[in-house]
């Protein structure tokens, strides 16, 4: 009986370890996605700046 509970404890800790690794992976993926979104926004802003400047110069 003691061996059975020890095996279950090891199995439970391995399951928790796998879940922790999966969460870390998803955290890395989500942070990479956030970084990529911010980088895309920065490029969009850089691309729009000359257009905004020209429009303001024509109106002004």
Secondary structure as the mmCIF struct_conf table of DSSP 4:
data_model
#
loop_
_struct_conf.conf_type_id
_struct_conf.id
_struct_conf.beg_label_comp_id
_struct_conf.beg_label_asym_id
_struct_conf.beg_label_seq_id
_struct_conf.end_label_comp_id
_struct_conf.end_label_asym_id
_struct_conf.end_label_seq_id
HELX_RH_AL_P HELX_RH_AL_P1 UNK A 2 UNK A 59
#
